[in-house]
């Protein structure tokens, strides 16, 4: 009986360690960044550049922490875009068509409602923290829709505003960053 009591704590320790390592390795699935970036539709080198800019490096980073980093990058880009749109609204004071376009874009990027790029990226982060990776994908897709509605119009028949400002470039960066989030969320859902 004494012999069993000595082994019992050791066995319990090994069982506990096994459970911790198996759980953490499951939750922290590592995928090569080249595999992620190969799937980006537009610009794999942009993807590599963004992922490699992660402090501490992206190699060996688990998908959840890498996804969190990319969500932060998206939020920063959205915030910069909101600031640009606000300045464009001020600059377009004498051009009612431009002003209307930028005001519509502001609604899609930073509105008090819950359906704008900024609130959608914040919701994406909430879902990531909860481990709802399918939800991350849906919320990130909503960011893509917000951006597209600003640039191309809300309805299929809308004629896009001919925008010569930097807004289309800013929007394109956001779409590419969110594309990375979508790819990583697909990996997370599969695991």
C-alpha positions, 0 to 999 in steps of 0.5 A: 500500500505504501508503494502505491502511495509513493507512485500515485503522486508521480503518476498524477504529476505525469497525467497532469503534465500530459493533459497540460501539454496536449491541451496547450499544443492543441490550442497553439497550433503552429502553421508555417507563415509561407503556407498562410501567405500562399493562400492570400489572393492578392499579394503573398509578399505583403502577407509575409511582410506583415507577419514577419513584422510581428515583434519577436517574429512570426516563426514558431508563433501559434495561430492564436497569438499570430491572429491577435497580432494581425487583428491589432494591425487591422485595427490600427489600419482602420483607425488610420483610415477613419482619421483620413476620412475625417480629414477628407470630409473637411477638405471636401467642403465645397464638393457635395459629391465628395463630401457625401462619399466620405461621410458614407465611408465614415459610417462604414468605418466608424459609426455609433452603430454596431455595423462598421469596420471598427466595431466588427474588428473589435468583435473579431478580437472578442471572438478570438479570445473566446475561441470561436474561430468560425465567428472570427471568420464571419466577423472578419468577413463583415470588415471586408464588406464594410470596406467594400461598401465604402469603396464600391457602394452599398448596392450592386448598381451603385456607381463607385465614386472616382476617388483620387485620394489615398482612401482606396489605397488605405482600404486595399491594405485593410482588405489584404490584412483581413484576408490574412485573418480569414486564412488563419481563422480557417486554420484555427477552425480545422484544428 
